[in-house]
Amino acid sequence: MAAISQIVAHVVTADVEHASTGSWIYLGLGGREFSLDTHGIDFSRGADANFRLGAESNVKYPEYNDPRTPPLSTEDLSHFPVYLRVETAGGGPAWCLEWVSVTVDPDTSRRRRFTPPCLSGSGREGRIWLDTGYGKALYLRPADDPGPRR
């Protein structure tokens, strides 16, 4: 059991019409939820963004979106689901997600990676729309391959 010091969520919004969202996007991991929000344009059409939580954080409210406070451990990863969730807001709340990869402690030997089982390939079948009317969460599973998809 080791303390988690950093989480990196690599999120790609699809490059299709109306894919952008102004909704809140949350990452669930280790029994907690973290807000994926920076000062940039995070979920605009075609955006390819990395959200760092904990060490070297780049998210808003880093002190509240930190896996070190209260501390999460790698043991927590096997007891709780890992997921992305949309909390809809604004005039264009739907979001089209093309890819997500979540890596825990990426620069250590404790590295663990999670990816969606359903997003593969390209085109319509390789992405998912999230919104109140179609489902607001996408669950991830441990990835066999620790390397990036892209």
Phi and psi in radians as a Rosetta constraint file:
Dihedral C 1 N 2 CA 2 C 2 CIRCULARHARMONIC -2.180 0.35
Dihedral N 2 CA 2 C 2 N 3 CIRCULARHARMONIC 2.550 0.35
Dihedral C 2 N 3 CA 3 C 3 CIRCULARHARMONIC -1.223 0.35
Dihedral N 3 CA 3 C 3 N 4 CIRCULARHARMONIC 2.435 0.35
Dihedral C 3 N 4 CA 4 C 4 CIRCULARHARMONIC -1.487 0.35
Dihedral N 4 CA 4 C 4 N 5 CIRCULARHARMONIC 2.237 0.35
Dihedral C 4 N 5 CA 5 C 5 CIRCULARHARMONIC -1.858 0.35
Dihedral N 5 CA 5 C 5 N 6 CIRCULARHARMONIC -0.421 0.35
Dihedral C 5 N 6 CA 6 C 6 CIRCULARHARMONIC -2.637 0.35
Dihedral N 6 CA 6 C 6 N 7 CIRCULARHARMONIC 2.518 0.35
Dihedral C 6 N 7 CA 7 C 7 CIRCULARHARMONIC -2.222 0.35
Dihedral N 7 CA 7 C 7 N 8 CIRCULARHARMONIC 2.317 0.35
Dihedral C 7 N 8 CA 8 C 8 CIRCULARHARMONIC -2.114 0.35
Dihedral N 8 CA 8 C 8 N 9 CIRCULARHARMONIC 2.117 0.35
Dihedral C 8 N 9 CA 9 C 9 CIRCULARHARMONIC -1.861 0.35
Dihedral N 9 CA 9 C 9 N 10 CIRCULARHARMONIC 2.048 0.35
Dihedral C 9 N 10 CA 10 C 10 CIRCULARHARMONIC -1.710 0.35
Dihedral N 10 CA 10 C 10 N 11 CIRCULARHARMONIC 2.011 0.35
Dihedral C 10 N 11 CA 11 C 11 CIRCULARHARMONIC -2.164 0.35
Dihedral N 11 CA 11 C 11 N 12 CIRCULARHARMONIC 2.271 0.35
Dihedral C 11 N 12 CA 12 C 12 CIRCULARHARMONIC -2.108 0.35
Dihedral N 12 CA 12 C 12 N 13 CIRCULARHARMONIC 2.087 0.35
Dihedral C 12 N 13 CA 13 C 13 CIRCULARHARMONIC -1.491 0.35
Dihedral N 13 CA 13 C 13 N 14 CIRCULARHARMONIC 2.409 0.35
Dihedral C 13 N 14 CA 14 C 14 CIRCULARHARMONIC -1.069 0.35
Dihedral N 14 CA 14 C 14 N 15 CIRCULARHARMONIC 2.651 0.35
Dihedral C 14 N 15 CA 15 C 15 CIRCULARHARMONIC -1.725 0.35
Dihedral N 15 CA 15 C 15 N 16 CIRCULARHARMONIC 1.139 0.35
Dihedral C 15 N 16 CA 16 C 16 CIRCULARHARMONIC -2.338 0.35
Dihedral N 16 CA 16 C 16 N 17 CIRCULARHARMONIC 2.809 0.35
Dihedral C 16 N 17 CA 17 C 17 CIRCULARHARMONIC -0.997 0.35
Dihedral N 17 CA 17 C 17 N 18 CIRCULARHARMONIC 2.353 0.35
Dihedral C 17 N 18 CA 18 C 18 CIRCULARHARMONIC 1.191 0.35
Dihedral N 18 CA 18 C 18 N 19 CIRCULARHARMONIC 0.280 0.35
Dihedral C 18 N 19 CA 19 C 19 CIRCULARHARMONIC -1.240 0.35
Dihedral N 19 CA 19 C 19 N 20 CIRCULARHARMONIC -0.501 0.35
Dihedral C 19 N 20 CA 20 C 20 CIRCULARHARMONIC -1.113 0.35
Dihedral N 20 CA 20 C 20 N 21 CIRCULARHARMONIC 2.717 0.35
Dihedral C 20 N 21 CA 21 C 21 CIRCULARHARMONIC -2.534 0.35
Dihedral N 21 CA 21 C 21 N 22 CIRCULARHARMONIC 2.641 0.35
Dihedral C 21 N 22 CA 22 C 22 CIRCULARHARMONIC -1.855 0.35
Dihedral N 22 CA 22 C 22 N 23 CIRCULARHARMONIC 0.129 0.35
Dihedral C 22 N 23 CA 23 C 23 CIRCULARHARMONIC -1.237 0.35
Dihedral N 23 CA 23 C 23 N 24 CIRCULARHARMONIC 2.881 0.35
Dihedral C 23 N 24 CA 24 C 24 CIRCULARHARMONIC -1.447 0.35
Dihedral N 24 CA 24 C 24 N 25 CIRCULARHARMONIC 2.350 0.35
Dihedral C 24 N 25 CA 25 C 25 CIRCULARHARMONIC -2.021 0.35
Dihedral N 25 CA 25 C 25 N 26 CIRCULARHARMONIC 2.265 0.35
Dihedral C 25 N 26 CA 26 C 26 CIRCULARHARMONIC -2.099 0.35
Dihedral N 26 CA 26 C 26 N 27 CIRCULARHARMONIC 2.567 0.35
Dihedral C 26 N 27 CA 27 C 27 CIRCULARHARMONIC -1.915 0.35
Dihedral N 27 CA 27 C 27 N 28 CIRCULARHARMONIC 2.170 0.35
Dihedral C 27 N 28 CA 28 C 28 CIRCULARHARMONIC -1.749 0.35
Dihedral N 28 CA 28 C 28 N 29 CIRCULARHARMONIC 2.256 0.35
Dihedral C 28 N 29 CA 29 C 29 CIRCULARHARMONIC -2.828 0.35
Dihedral N 29 CA 29 C 29 N 30 CIRCULARHARMONIC 2.335 0.35
Dihedral C 29 N 30 CA 30 C 30 CIRCULARHARMONIC 1.147 0.35
Dihedral N 30 CA 30 C 30 N 31 CIRCULARHARMONIC 0.388 0.35
Dihedral C 30 N 31 CA 31 C 31 CIRCULARHARMONIC 1.568 0.35
Dihedral N 31 CA 31 C 31 N 32 CIRCULARHARMONIC 0.124 0.35
Dihedral C 31 N 32 CA 32 C 32 CIRCULARHARMONIC -2.244 0.35
Dihedral N 32 CA 32 C 32 N 33 CIRCULARHARMONIC 2.891 0.35
Dihedral C 32 N 33 CA 33 C 33 CIRCULARHARMONIC -2.053 0.35
Dihedral N 33 CA 33 C 33 N 34 CIRCULARHARMONIC 2.486 0.35
Dihedral C 33 N 34 CA 34 C 34 CIRCULARHARMONIC -2.185 0.35
Dihedral N 34 CA 34 C 34 N 35 CIRCULARHARMONIC 2.445 0.35
Dihedral C 34 N 35 CA 35 C 35 CIRCULARHARMONIC -1.450 0.35
Dihedral N 35 CA 35 C 35 N 36 CIRCULARHARMONIC 2.231 0.35
Dihedral C 35 N 36 CA 36 C 36 CIRCULARHARMONIC -1.708 0.35
Dihedral N 36 CA 36 C 36 N 37 CIRCULARHARMONIC 1.604 0.35
Dihedral C 36 N 37 CA 37 C 37 CIRCULARHARMONIC -2.638 0.35
Dihedral N 37 CA 37 C 37 N 38 CIRCULARHARMONIC 2.233 0.35
Dihedral C 37 N 38 CA 38 C 38 CIRCULARHARMONIC -2.103 0.35
Dihedral N 38 CA 38 C 38 N 39 CIRCULARHARMONIC -2.985 0.35
Dihedral C 38 N 39 CA 39 C 39 CIRCULARHARMONIC -1.552 0.35
Dihedral N 39 CA 39 C 39 N 40 CIRCULARHARMONIC 0.078 0.35
Dihedral C 39 N 40 CA 40 C 40 CIRCULARHARMONIC -1.718 0.35
Dihedral N 40 CA 40 C 40 N 41 CIRCULARHARMONIC -2.957 0.35
Dihedral C 40 N 41 CA 41 C 41 CIRCULARHARMONIC -1.640 0.35
Dihedral N 41 CA 41 C 41 N 42 CIRCULARHARMONIC 1.551 0.35
Dihedral C 41 N 42 CA 42 C 42 CIRCULARHARMONIC -1.271 0.35
Dihedral N 42 CA 42 C 42 N 43 CIRCULARHARMONIC -0.749 0.35
Dihedral C 42 N 43 CA 43 C 43 CIRCULARHARMONIC -2.154 0.35
Dihedral N 43 CA 43 C 43 N 44 CIRCULARHARMONIC 0.657 0.35
Dihedral C 43 N 44 CA 44 C 44 CIRCULARHARMONIC -1.426 0.35
Dihedral N 44 CA 44 C 44 N 45 CIRCULARHARMONIC 2.855 0.35
Dihedral C 44 N 45 CA 45 C 45 CIRCULARHARMONIC -0.906 0.35
Dihedral N 45 CA 45 C 45 N 46 CIRCULARHARMONIC 2.178 0.35
Dihedral C 45 N 46 CA 46 C 46 CIRCULARHARMONIC 1.339 0.35
Dihedral N 46 CA 46 C 46 N 47 CIRCULARHARMONIC 0.082 0.35
Dihedral C 46 N 47 CA 47 C 47 CIRCULARHARMONIC -1.148 0.35
Dihedral N 47 CA 47 C 47 N 48 CIRCULARHARMONIC 2.446 0.35
Dihedral C 47 N 48 CA 48 C 48 CIRCULARHARMONIC -2.232 0.35
Dihedral N 48 CA 48 C 48 N 49 CIRCULARHARMONIC 1.765 0.35
Dihedral C 48 N 49 CA 49 C 49 CIRCULARHARMONIC -2.219 0.35
Dihedral N 49 CA 49 C 49 N 50 CIRCULARHARMONIC 2.579 0.35
Dihedral C 49 N 50 CA 50 C 50 CIRCULARHARMONIC -1.968 0.35
Dihedral N 50 CA 50 C 50 N 51 CIRCULARHARMONIC 2.239 0.35
Dihedral C 50 N 51 CA 51 C 51 CIRCULARHARMONIC -1.932 0.35
Dihedral N 51 CA 51 C 51 N 52 CIRCULARHARMONIC 2.090 0.35
Dihedral C 51 N 52 CA 52 C 52 CIRCULARHARMONIC -1.856 0.35
Dihedral N 52 CA 52 C 52 N 53 CIRCULARHARMONIC 2.206 0.35
Dihedral C 52 N 53 CA 53 C 53 CIRCULARHARMONIC -2.000 0.35
Dihedral N 53 CA 53 C 53 N 54 CIRCULARHARMONIC 2.412 0.35
Dihedral C 53 N 54 CA 54 C 54 CIRCULARHARMONIC 1.576 0.35
Dihedral N 54 CA 54 C 54 N 55 CIRCULARHARMONIC -2.290 0.35
Dihedral C 54 N 55 CA 55 C 55 CIRCULARHARMONIC -1.001 0.35
Dihedral N 55 CA 55 C 55 N 56 CIRCULARHARMONIC 2.360 0.35
Dihedral C 55 N 56 CA 56 C 56 CIRCULARHARMONIC 1.013 0.35
Dihedral N 56 CA 56 C 56 N 57 CIRCULARHARMONIC 0.634 0.35
Dihedral C 56 N 57 CA 57 C 57 CIRCULARHARMONIC -0.987 0.35
Dihedral N 57 CA 57 C 57 N 58 CIRCULARHARMONIC 2.506 0.35
Dihedral C 57 N 58 CA 58 C 58 CIRCULARHARMONIC -2.194 0.35
Dihedral N 58 CA 58 C 58 N 59 CIRCULARHARMONIC 0.217 0.35
Dihedral C 58 N 59 CA 59 C 59 CIRCULARHARMONIC -1.663 0.35
Dihedral N 59 CA 59 C 59 N 60 CIRCULARHARMONIC 2.790 0.35
Dihedral C 59 N 60 CA 60 C 60 CIRCULARHARMONIC -1.159 0.35
Dihedral N 60 CA 60 C 60 N 61 CIRCULARHARMONIC 2.633 0.35
Dihedral C 60 N 61 CA 61 C 61 CIRCULARHARMONIC 0.949 0.35
Dihedral N 61 CA 61 C 61 N 62 CIRCULARHARMONIC 0.930 0.35
Dihedral C 61 N 62 CA 62 C 62 CIRCULARHARMONIC -1.045 0.35
Dihedral N 62 CA 62 C 62 N 63 CIRCULARHARMONIC -0.549 0.35
Dihedral C 62 N 63 CA 63 C 63 CIRCULARHARMONIC -1.202 0.35
Dihedral N 63 CA 63 C 63 N 64 CIRCULARHARMONIC -0.403 0.35
Dihedral C 63 N 64 CA 64 C 64 CIRCULARHARMONIC -1.719 0.35
Dihedral N 64 CA 64 C 64 N 65 CIRCULARHARMONIC -0.236 0.35
Dihedral C 64 N 65 CA 65 C 65 CIRCULARHARMONIC -1.986 0.35
Dihedral N 65 CA 65 C 65 N 66 CIRCULARHARMONIC 0.884 0.35
Dihedral C 65 N 66 CA 66 C 66 CIRCULARHARMONIC -2.158 0.35
Dihedral N 66 CA 66 C 66 N 67 CIRCULARHARMONIC 2.089 0.35
Dihedral C 66 N 67 CA 67 C 67 CIRCULARHARMONIC -1.193 0.35
Dihedral N 67 CA 67 C 67 N 68 CIRCULARHARMONIC -0.128 0.35
Dihedral C 67 N 68 CA 68 C 68 CIRCULARHARMONIC -1.541 0.35
Dihedral N 68 CA 68 C 68 N 69 CIRCULARHARMONIC -0.206 0.35
Dihedral C 68 N 69 CA 69 C 69 CIRCULARHARMONIC -2.401 0.35
Dihedral N 69 CA 69 C 69 N 70 CIRCULARHARMONIC 1.842 0.35
Dihedral C 69 N 70 CA 70 C 70 CIRCULARHARMONIC -1.155 0.35
Dihedral N 70 CA 70 C 70 N 71 CIRCULARHARMONIC 2.735 0.35
Dihedral C 70 N 71 CA 71 C 71 CIRCULARHARMONIC -1.202 0.35
Dihedral N 71 CA 71 C 71 N 72 CIRCULARHARMONIC 2.326 0.35
Dihedral C 71 N 72 CA 72 C 72 CIRCULARHARMONIC -1.763 0.35
Dihedral N 72 CA 72 C 72 N 73 CIRCULARHARMONIC 2.664 0.35
Dihedral C 72 N 73 CA 73 C 73 CIRCULARHARMONIC -2.124 0.35
Dihedral N 73 CA 73 C 73 N 74 CIRCULARHARMONIC 2.857 0.35
Dihedral C 73 N 74 CA 74 C 74 CIRCULARHARMONIC -1.073 0.35
Dihedral N 74 CA 74 C 74 N 75 CIRCULARHARMONIC -0.455 0.35
Dihedral C 74 N 75 CA 75 C 75 CIRCULARHARMONIC -1.101 0.35
Dihedral N 75 CA 75 C 75 N 76 CIRCULARHARMONIC -0.590 0.35
Dihedral C 75 N 76 CA 76 C 76 CIRCULARHARMONIC -1.069 0.35
Dihedral N 76 CA 76 C 76 N 77 CIRCULARHARMONIC -0.432 0.35
Dihedral C 76 N 77 CA 77 C 77 CIRCULARHARMONIC -1.130 0.35
Dihedral N 77 CA 77 C 77 N 78 CIRCULARHARMONIC -0.494 0.35
Dihedral C 77 N 78 CA 78 C 78 CIRCULARHARMONIC -1.576 0.35
Dihedral N 78 CA 78 C 78 N 79 CIRCULARHARMONIC -0.085 0.35
Dihedral C 78 N 79 CA 79 C 79 CIRCULARHARMONIC -1.835 0.35
Dihedral N 79 CA 79 C 79 N 80 CIRCULARHARMONIC -0.255 0.35
Dihedral C 79 N 80 CA 80 C 80 CIRCULARHARMONIC -2.351 0.35
Dihedral N 80 CA 80 C 80 N 81 CIRCULARHARMONIC 2.610 0.35
Dihedral C 80 N 81 CA 81 C 81 CIRCULARHARMONIC -1.239 0.35
Dihedral N 81 CA 81 C 81 N 82 CIRCULARHARMONIC 2.729 0.35
Dihedral C 81 N 82 CA 82 C 82 CIRCULARHARMONIC -1.922 0.35
Dihedral N 82 CA 82 C 82 N 83 CIRCULARHARMONIC 2.264 0.35
Dihedral C 82 N 83 CA 83 C 83 CIRCULARHARMONIC -2.737 0.35
Dihedral N 83 CA 83 C 83 N 84 CIRCULARHARMONIC 2.841 0.35
Dihedral C 83 N 84 CA 84 C 84 CIRCULARHARMONIC -1.898 0.35
Dihedral N 84 CA 84 C 84 N 85 CIRCULARHARMONIC 2.471 0.35
Dihedral C 84 N 85 CA 85 C 85 CIRCULARHARMONIC -2.393 0.35
Dihedral N 85 CA 85 C 85 N 86 CIRCULARHARMONIC 2.423 0.35
Dihedral C 85 N 86 CA 86 C 86 CIRCULARHARMONIC -1.749 0.35
Dihedral N 86 CA 86 C 86 N 87 CIRCULARHARMONIC 2.268 0.35
Dihedral C 86 N 87 CA 87 C 87 CIRCULARHARMONIC -1.932 0.35
Dihedral N 87 CA 87 C 87 N 88 CIRCULARHARMONIC 1.800 0.35
Dihedral C 87 N 88 CA 88 C 88 CIRCULARHARMONIC -1.117 0.35
Dihedral N 88 CA 88 C 88 N 89 CIRCULARHARMONIC 2.492 0.35
Dihedral C 88 N 89 CA 89 C 89 CIRCULARHARMONIC -2.750 0.35
Dihedral N 89 CA 89 C 89 N 90 CIRCULARHARMONIC 2.705 0.35
Dihedral C 89 N 90 CA 90 C 90 CIRCULARHARMONIC 1.404 0.35
Dihedral N 90 CA 90 C 90 N 91 CIRCULARHARMONIC -3.034 0.35
Dihedral C 90 N 91 CA 91 C 91 CIRCULARHARMONIC -1.396 0.35
Dihedral N 91 CA 91 C 91 N 92 CIRCULARHARMONIC -0.436 0.35
Dihedral C 91 N 92 CA 92 C 92 CIRCULARHARMONIC -2.163 0.35
Dihedral N 92 CA 92 C 92 N 93 CIRCULARHARMONIC 1.253 0.35
Dihedral C 92 N 93 CA 93 C 93 CIRCULARHARMONIC -1.332 0.35
Dihedral N 93 CA 93 C 93 N 94 CIRCULARHARMONIC -0.436 0.35
Dihedral C 93 N 94 CA 94 C 94 CIRCULARHARMONIC -1.121 0.35
Dihedral N 94 CA 94 C 94 N 95 CIRCULARHARMONIC 2.618 0.35
Dihedral C 94 N 95 CA 95 C 95 CIRCULARHARMONIC -2.405 0.35
Dihedral N 95 CA 95 C 95 N 96 CIRCULARHARMONIC 2.343 0.35
Dihedral C 95 N 96 CA 96 C 96 CIRCULARHARMONIC -1.864 0.35
Dihedral N 96 CA 96 C 96 N 97 CIRCULARHARMONIC 1.918 0.35
Dihedral C 96 N 97 CA 97 C 97 CIRCULARHARMONIC -1.665 0.35
Dihedral N 97 CA 97 C 97 N 98 CIRCULARHARMONIC 2.246 0.35
Dihedral C 97 N 98 CA 98 C 98 CIRCULARHARMONIC -1.697 0.35
Dihedral N 98 CA 98 C 98 N 99 CIRCULARHARMONIC -0.654 0.35
Dihedral C 98 N 99 CA 99 C 99 CIRCULARHARMONIC -2.773 0.35
Dihedral N 99 CA 99 C 99 N 100 CIRCULARHARMONIC 2.577 0.35
Dihedral C 99 N 100 CA 100 C 100 CIRCULARHARMONIC -2.566 0.35
Dihedral N 100 CA 100 C 100 N 101 CIRCULARHARMONIC 2.473 0.35
Dihedral C 100 N 101 CA 101 C 101 CIRCULARHARMONIC -2.443 0.35
Dihedral N 101 CA 101 C 101 N 102 CIRCULARHARMONIC 2.259 0.35
Dihedral C 101 N 102 CA 102 C 102 CIRCULARHARMONIC -2.021 0.35
Dihedral N 102 CA 102 C 102 N 103 CIRCULARHARMONIC 2.186 0.35
Dihedral C 102 N 103 CA 103 C 103 CIRCULARHARMONIC -2.126 0.35
Dihedral N 103 CA 103 C 103 N 104 CIRCULARHARMONIC 2.244 0.35
Dihedral C 103 N 104 CA 104 C 104 CIRCULARHARMONIC -1.720 0.35
Dihedral N 104 CA 104 C 104 N 105 CIRCULARHARMONIC 2.285 0.35
Dihedral C 104 N 105 CA 105 C 105 CIRCULARHARMONIC 0.796 0.35
Dihedral N 105 CA 105 C 105 N 106 CIRCULARHARMONIC 1.087 0.35
Dihedral C 105 N 106 CA 106 C 106 CIRCULARHARMONIC -1.061 0.35
Dihedral N 106 CA 106 C 106 N 107 CIRCULARHARMONIC -0.485 0.35
Dihedral C 106 N 107 CA 107 C 107 CIRCULARHARMONIC -1.765 0.35
Dihedral N 107 CA 107 C 107 N 108 CIRCULARHARMONIC 0.428 0.35
Dihedral C 107 N 108 CA 108 C 108 CIRCULARHARMONIC -2.244 0.35
Dihedral N 108 CA 108 C 108 N 109 CIRCULARHARMONIC 2.993 0.35
Dihedral C 108 N 109 CA 109 C 109 CIRCULARHARMONIC -1.278 0.35
Dihedral N 109 CA 109 C 109 N 110 CIRCULARHARMONIC -0.217 0.35
Dihedral C 109 N 110 CA 110 C 110 CIRCULARHARMONIC -1.526 0.35
Dihedral N 110 CA 110 C 110 N 111 CIRCULARHARMONIC 0.114 0.35
Dihedral C 110 N 111 CA 111 C 111 CIRCULARHARMONIC -0.857 0.35
Dihedral N 111 CA 111 C 111 N 112 CIRCULARHARMONIC 2.272 0.35
Dihedral C 111 N 112 CA 112 C 112 CIRCULARHARMONIC -2.317 0.35
Dihedral N 112 CA 112 C 112 N 113 CIRCULARHARMONIC 2.410 0.35
Dihedral C 112 N 113 CA 113 C 113 CIRCULARHARMONIC -2.207 0.35
Dihedral N 113 CA 113 C 113 N 114 CIRCULARHARMONIC 2.501 0.35
Dihedral C 113 N 114 CA 114 C 114 CIRCULARHARMONIC -2.278 0.35
Dihedral N 114 CA 114 C 114 N 115 CIRCULARHARMONIC 2.389 0.35
Dihedral C 114 N 115 CA 115 C 115 CIRCULARHARMONIC -2.424 0.35
Dihedral N 115 CA 115 C 115 N 116 CIRCULARHARMONIC 2.845 0.35
Dihedral C 115 N 116 CA 116 C 116 CIRCULARHARMONIC -1.401 0.35
Dihedral N 116 CA 116 C 116 N 117 CIRCULARHARMONIC 2.443 0.35
Dihedral C 116 N 117 CA 117 C 117 CIRCULARHARMONIC -1.270 0.35
Dihedral N 117 CA 117 C 117 N 118 CIRCULARHARMONIC -0.369 0.35
Dihedral C 117 N 118 CA 118 C 118 CIRCULARHARMONIC -1.715 0.35
Dihedral N 118 CA 118 C 118 N 119 CIRCULARHARMONIC -0.286 0.35
Dihedral C 118 N 119 CA 119 C 119 CIRCULARHARMONIC -1.657 0.35
Dihedral N 119 CA 119 C 119 N 120 CIRCULARHARMONIC 1.819 0.35
Dihedral C 119 N 120 CA 120 C 120 CIRCULARHARMONIC -2.638 0.35
Dihedral N 120 CA 120 C 120 N 121 CIRCULARHARMONIC 2.622 0.35
Dihedral C 120 N 121 CA 121 C 121 CIRCULARHARMONIC 1.402 0.35
Dihedral N 121 CA 121 C 121 N 122 CIRCULARHARMONIC -2.821 0.35
Dihedral C 121 N 122 CA 122 C 122 CIRCULARHARMONIC -2.340 0.35
Dihedral N 122 CA 122 C 122 N 123 CIRCULARHARMONIC 3.037 0.35
Dihedral C 122 N 123 CA 123 C 123 CIRCULARHARMONIC 1.505 0.35
Dihedral N 123 CA 123 C 123 N 124 CIRCULARHARMONIC -3.042 0.35
Dihedral C 123 N 124 CA 124 C 124 CIRCULARHARMONIC -0.963 0.35
Dihedral N 124 CA 124 C 124 N 125 CIRCULARHARMONIC -0.704 0.35
Dihedral C 124 N 125 CA 125 C 125 CIRCULARHARMONIC -1.286 0.35
Dihedral N 125 CA 125 C 125 N 126 CIRCULARHARMONIC -0.177 0.35
Dihedral C 125 N 126 CA 126 C 126 CIRCULARHARMONIC -1.741 0.35
Dihedral N 126 CA 126 C 126 N 127 CIRCULARHARMONIC 0.234 0.35
Dihedral C 126 N 127 CA 127 C 127 CIRCULARHARMONIC -2.496 0.35
Dihedral N 127 CA 127 C 127 N 128 CIRCULARHARMONIC 2.978 0.35
Dihedral C 127 N 128 CA 128 C 128 CIRCULARHARMONIC -2.438 0.35
Dihedral N 128 CA 128 C 128 N 129 CIRCULARHARMONIC 2.454 0.35
Dihedral C 128 N 129 CA 129 C 129 CIRCULARHARMONIC -1.654 0.35
Dihedral N 129 CA 129 C 129 N 130 CIRCULARHARMONIC 2.320 0.35
Dihedral C 129 N 130 CA 130 C 130 CIRCULARHARMONIC -2.100 0.35
Dihedral N 130 CA 130 C 130 N 131 CIRCULARHARMONIC 2.290 0.35
Dihedral C 130 N 131 CA 131 C 131 CIRCULARHARMONIC -3.019 0.35
Dihedral N 131 CA 131 C 131 N 132 CIRCULARHARMONIC 2.972 0.35
Dihedral C 131 N 132 CA 132 C 132 CIRCULARHARMONIC -0.973 0.35
Dihedral N 132 CA 132 C 132 N 133 CIRCULARHARMONIC -0.711 0.35
Dihedral C 132 N 133 CA 133 C 133 CIRCULARHARMONIC -1.388 0.35
Dihedral N 133 CA 133 C 133 N 134 CIRCULARHARMONIC -0.233 0.35
Dihedral C 133 N 134 CA 134 C 134 CIRCULARHARMONIC -2.185 0.35
Dihedral N 134 CA 134 C 134 N 135 CIRCULARHARMONIC -0.026 0.35
Dihedral C 134 N 135 CA 135 C 135 CIRCULARHARMONIC 2.037 0.35
Dihedral N 135 CA 135 C 135 N 136 CIRCULARHARMONIC 2.403 0.35
Dihedral C 135 N 136 CA 136 C 136 CIRCULARHARMONIC -1.919 0.35
Dihedral N 136 CA 136 C 136 N 137 CIRCULARHARMONIC -0.043 0.35
Dihedral C 136 N 137 CA 137 C 137 CIRCULARHARMONIC -2.323 0.35
Dihedral N 137 CA 137 C 137 N 138 CIRCULARHARMONIC 2.608 0.35
Dihedral C 137 N 138 CA 138 C 138 CIRCULARHARMONIC -2.277 0.35
Dihedral N 138 CA 138 C 138 N 139 CIRCULARHARMONIC 2.084 0.35
Dihedral C 138 N 139 CA 139 C 139 CIRCULARHARMONIC -1.580 0.35
Dihedral N 139 CA 139 C 139 N 140 CIRCULARHARMONIC 2.535 0.35
Dihedral C 139 N 140 CA 140 C 140 CIRCULARHARMONIC -1.976 0.35
Dihedral N 140 CA 140 C 140 N 141 CIRCULARHARMONIC 2.811 0.35
Dihedral C 140 N 141 CA 141 C 141 CIRCULARHARMONIC -2.300 0.35
Dihedral N 141 CA 141 C 141 N 142 CIRCULARHARMONIC 2.810 0.35
Dihedral C 141 N 142 CA 142 C 142 CIRCULARHARMONIC -0.995 0.35
Dihedral N 142 CA 142 C 142 N 143 CIRCULARHARMONIC 2.400 0.35
Dihedral C 142 N 143 CA 143 C 143 CIRCULARHARMONIC -1.648 0.35
Dihedral N 143 CA 143 C 143 N 144 CIRCULARHARMONIC 2.397 0.35
Dihedral C 143 N 144 CA 144 C 144 CIRCULARHARMONIC -1.243 0.35
Dihedral N 144 CA 144 C 144 N 145 CIRCULARHARMONIC -0.663 0.35
Dihedral C 144 N 145 CA 145 C 145 CIRCULARHARMONIC -1.652 0.35
Dihedral N 145 CA 145 C 145 N 146 CIRCULARHARMONIC 2.032 0.35
Dihedral C 145 N 146 CA 146 C 146 CIRCULARHARMONIC -1.330 0.35
Dihedral N 146 CA 146 C 146 N 147 CIRCULARHARMONIC -0.071 0.35
Dihedral C 146 N 147 CA 147 C 147 CIRCULARHARMONIC -1.484 0.35
Dihedral N 147 CA 147 C 147 N 148 CIRCULARHARMONIC 2.908 0.35
Dihedral C 147 N 148 CA 148 C 148 CIRCULARHARMONIC -1.285 0.35
Dihedral N 148 CA 148 C 148 N 149 CIRCULARHARMONIC 2.659 0.35
Dihedral C 148 N 149 CA 149 C 149 CIRCULARHARMONIC -1.278 0.35
Dihedral N 149 CA 149 C 149 N 150 CIRCULARHARMONIC -0.674 0.35
